[in-house]
Amino acid sequence: MPEKASPRIRRIAADEKSMILRIRRDKGEQNRVDASGLVETFRVH
């Protein structure tokens, strides 16, 4: 069974909202990702 290739990420940019990233893929698809959970998990005190 042939492997299906995932769309490649072409650009990552900060959104207007805090801790949100805009990810654009090679086929024009764009998603917003909330990174606040990752930031809290790896925060250094």
WOUR-V804456 format. One record per pair of residues at least 12 apart in sequence whose C-alpha atoms are under 7 Angstrom apart, sorted by the first residue. I is the first residue (numbers start at 0). J is the second residue. D is the distance in Angstrom with one decimal. If there is no record, write none. Layout:
# WOUR-V804456
i:I j:J d:D
i:I j:J d:D
This chain:
# WOUR-V804456
i:6 j:24 d:6.0
i:6 j:25 d:6.1
i:7 j:24 d:5.4
i:7 j:25 d:5.4
i:8 j:22 d:6.9
i:8 j:23 d:6.0
i:8 j:24 d:4.3
i:8 j:25 d:6.1
i:9 j:23 d:5.7
i:9 j:24 d:5.1
i:9 j:25 d:5.6
i:10 j:22 d:5.9
i:10 j:23 d:5.2
i:10 j:24 d:7.0
i:11 j:23 d:6.5
i:18 j:33 d:6.0
i:18 j:34 d:5.3
i:18 j:35 d:5.3
i:19 j:31 d:6.4
i:19 j:32 d:5.5
i:19 j:33 d:4.6
i:19 j:34 d:5.9
i:20 j:32 d:5.2
i:20 j:33 d:6.5
